Amino acid sequence: MSSVSDDDITRQGAGVTVDFPALGGEIDSELCNTFEESDVMSDSEEGFYYAGYRLDQYALDVADFSSQYGSDYSISYTATNITGKPRKYPEYGDFPETFAMRTYGDWWEKAPSYIPEIQQQNISKIPAKDYIVLCFEEYVIPEEIAVYETFNPGGLIRIWAYTILKTWVCLWEAKKVYAPSPKLVNKARRFSPKLKTLNIPTRTIRLEFNQMGLSYFTEIDAVLLGGRKVNIEGIQGILDCYERQRKCSILRKLQRIHFRPNIKENYHNHLKEFFTNDLNKFVNIVSSNTDLLKNDLSSEKDDKAVGLKDLPVLLWVSKRLFVTLN
């Protein structure tokens, strides 16, 4: 039985509001390093390992979506039609059994009632007008995502993966708005772009669409997620490894903010003498001058012991000390 329940990585978590443009298209190198440096990244039978086979699976459920052409009380053109195996592909045409969104073309942005987006400098080069979040049954290392488009293909602009670390990672992004080739007009398409390498298991993806270059609605029959099967029993080990990396030592945190002390000779003696004789006095003086302590505690400054709650001040003191020693 898995040590990670469905509550750990929930559909609600995958569908929360996220500033996707701010995330950008680059994969977080720290996340990847977490697995490359961990002991759970192995082929052993203990802990997390890759299975010896590739698993192809179709969407099991819809966690969230921006719009659908059909109503909530209908089965035509609704988001749930995207789940399961293809029903119409490779046929081409306007099929009610597929999923269709409400926006296409640029006519609605030219309408007098159109209201421009606020803070357009924060919008992606190709903004997402619609999206859908899909859940799959099994965790895999993503190698392929195929979208079966049966009507006016070409609206897909971005593919995201929601990892077991509860982070979104962009696997693919279009360079420009799609312009259909004359050879592909009135033809269904199985679109499977090359994905960025991601060695973190996932079973939830987000597809983003921009249909401004299309003359009519795009319709999707199914979505396939293919990749190497992973041992579900080892996922807790991965999460624990990530937590250890995230809650690392003070030195590692200082390195991340590019704090580099300039060390002189005999610095060990200087530090030992400072922490033994002068640290409490120095912290109290700094705290008094910067109003970090309340006035009613000022009489106790000389006797106040330094604890974990003084850690931010200690870091600042250490930085000033190294500057002084330099």
N, C-alpha and C positions, 0 to 999 in steps of 0.2 A: 504494500500500500504506500502511496506517495507520501512523503513528509511535507509536501506543499499542497495545501488545499486550494480549491477554486477561489476562496476568499482572498488569498494572497495576491492573485493577479485577476482582478475582477473586470467584468465588462464595464462597470461604472468607471473604474480607474482608466480604462482604455478610451473612454469617451469623454473625459473631462476636458474643460476648456484649456487649450495649450496654445502658447504663442508660437505657432509653427514657423512663420517667417523669421522670427528671432533665432530659432534653432539652426536655420540654414541647412545647407545640403551636405555638410561634412559630418563624417562619423566621428563620434567622441573617442579620441585615441586612448583616453584614460580607461574607458569601459573595456576596450579591446585589450589593453595591457593587463587589466585585472585578470583576464582569463589566460593570457599568454604566460603570466608569471605565477599562476596558481598551480597547486598540485592536482586539482580536480580536472585539469585539462589534459586528459590522458586517454589511452585506449584500454585501460585495465577494466576488470570486471567490478572493481570497487569504485564507488563514487560516480562522477559524471564521465561518460564516454560516448563516442560515436558508435552507432549501430553499424553493422556491416552491410546495410542496404539503404537505398534511397526510397523515400516515401512521398508519393504524390497524393494530395488530398484537395477536395473542393470545399468551398466555404460551408461551414456548418450553421452559422447564425449571423445576424446583423446586429452589431452593438449600437451603432449610431449612424445617422445620415442627415444631410442638409435639406434635401428635397426629393420628392418623387412625383412623377406625373400623375400616377393614380391616387385615388383617395384612400384613407385608412380603412374604409369599408369595402374596398374592391380588391380583386386579385390581379387586375390588369395594370401593367407598368409600375408595379410596386417594388420596394427595395428587397423584399423577401424573395422575389423571383430570381435574384442573383445567386441564391444558395443552391447547392447540389450540382449534379452533372449538367453539361450543356443539353438543352432540349431542342434547340433549333440549329445551332452551328453544325455544319458549315453553310446552311441556307442563309440567304440574304433577304431582308425585308423588314417591314414594320410589324413586329409580333407583340401582342399584348402579354405574352408569357415572359417577357424580358423586363429588365429594370431600365427605366428612363427617368432622367432628371428634368427640371422645369426650365432651365436656362439654355439658350443657344444663340449664336450670332451676337451682334453688337447693337441691334436695333433698340433694345431697352435702355442702353446707356446714352442713346441719342434722343430719347424722349424728353420733352420739357419737364416732366416730373422727376427726372433722374437726380439723385443727390450724390455728389462725389464722396468718396471715402475720406475720412478724417486721417490726418498724418500719413499722407501717401508716400512719404519718404521711407516709411517702415514696411511698405508692401513689397512683396517679392516682384522680381522682374516679370514673371508670368504669374499673376495672382490666381489663387484657387477660387472658383465661383461655386463649386459644389464638392462634396466629399462623401465617402461612405467608409465605415469601419467594419471590418469583417473578422469573425472568429472562426478558427479551425479546431479540429478535435485534438491533434497531437502537436507536441513541441518538436520543431525541427531547426536545424541550422539552415537558414534560407539560401537556396541556390537558384531557384527559378520562381517567378511569379508570372503566370500567363492569364491574360484577360481576353475572353471570347466576346468579340464585338460583332453584332449581327446587323447593325444599321448605323450608317454614318460614323464609321470608326475614326478615332483620332483625338478624342477629347481628353485622354489621360495625360496629366503633366507631372505627377509626382507619386512615388510609392514610399510609404513609411512602414516601419516595423516597430511594434511595441514589445520590448524585450522583457525577460523575466526580472530584470533589474528595475522595472517600472519606468523606463525611459523610452522616448521615441527616437528612432534613428532613421534618417533618410537613406533609402537604398537606391533610388533612381530619381532623376529630375530631367525634364525635357529642356533642351537648349532654346527652343523657340516654339511659337504656336504652330500647331500642325496644319499643313496645307495638303489636302489629299491629292495624290497623283492621279492623272487621267487613267492609268492602268488599274488603279485600285477602286475606281468609282463603281458603285453597285456591287461590291464584293465584301463578303464577311472577312474578318481578320482575327487571327490568333496572335495577339501582341505579347511578346515575351522579351522585354529589354534586358540588357546585361546589367546585373545588380552589383553594387559595391560589396566587397567581401565583409561579412559580419559573422564572427565566431561566437555569437550569443544566441541561445535558443529563443524562438518566438512562435506564437500561434495566433497572433493578432496583427492585422495589417490595416493601413489606411490608404485609400486611393483618393487622389485629388484630381479635379477636372476643371478644364477651361475650354468651353465650346464656342468661344467668340469667332474662331475661324471656320466653324461649320455652318452649313446652310439650314440644318434642321437637327432635331434631337439625335443624340447618340444613344444606342440601346445595347445593353450588356446581358449576355446569356448566362455566363458563369465566370468564376475566378478560381484558378488553381495555384496552390502553394506547394512547391516541391523542394525537398532538401533531405539532408541526412538525419535519420531518426536519432534522438538522444535518449539516454537513460533518465527517465523521470525521477527515479529514486535519488539521483545525485543532485537535484536542483537545489535542495537546501544547502548543500555544501558550497554551491556557487554563490548563493545569496550571502552565506556567512563570510566567504572570501571577499566579496565585494564590500561588506560592512567593515571588515578589517582594513581594507584599503582606504575606505572613506574616512574611518576614524583612526587615522594614523598618528604617528608621533608629532610632537611640536616641531621638530627639525624638518620633517617632510612638509608640514604646513608652511613653515618659513620659506622653504625652497620654492614652493608654489607661488609665493608672492614676491619671489626674486630678492629675498633678503640674504645678503652675503656678508657676514662679518669679516672685517679686515684684521686678521690675527697677527699679533706681534710675538716676539720672543717672551718666554716665561708667562704666557697668558694664563696657564693653569694656576700659577701662584697668585696672579692678580685676581682671577675670578674667585679662587678659594678665600682669599683675604676679604674680598668685597662681600661675598655671601655670608661669611662668618661674622664680620664686624659691622658692616655698614648698610646691609640690605634693608633692615627694618627702618633705620633712620632715614634712608634715602626714599623709601616708599612713602613714609609718613610726610616727608617734606613735599614730595611731588603731589601727593594726594591733597595736601593742604593748599598748595599753590594753585591747583587746577580744580578745586572744589569737588573732588571726587568723593569726599566723605562729608557727611552731614556735620553741621556746626555743633550739634549736641554731643558728638563723639570726639571733638577736638581735644578734650582733656585726656582722652584715653589713647592718644596717638603713640605716645612713647612706649606704652605697654602692649600695644596691639600686635598680635602674632599674625604672620603672613600665612594665608590659606589659599585654597584653590580658587576662591572667588577673586583673588588678587591677580590671577593669571594674566589678564590683559595688561595690567600695569607692569607686571614683571617682564613681559615681552617688550614693552616700550622701554623699560629701564635697561634691559639687556642690550637693546639696540643703541641707546644713548651711551652705554658703557663702552661698547666696541668702538663707537665713534671717538669717545674720549681717549681710549687706549691707543687709537691710531694717531 
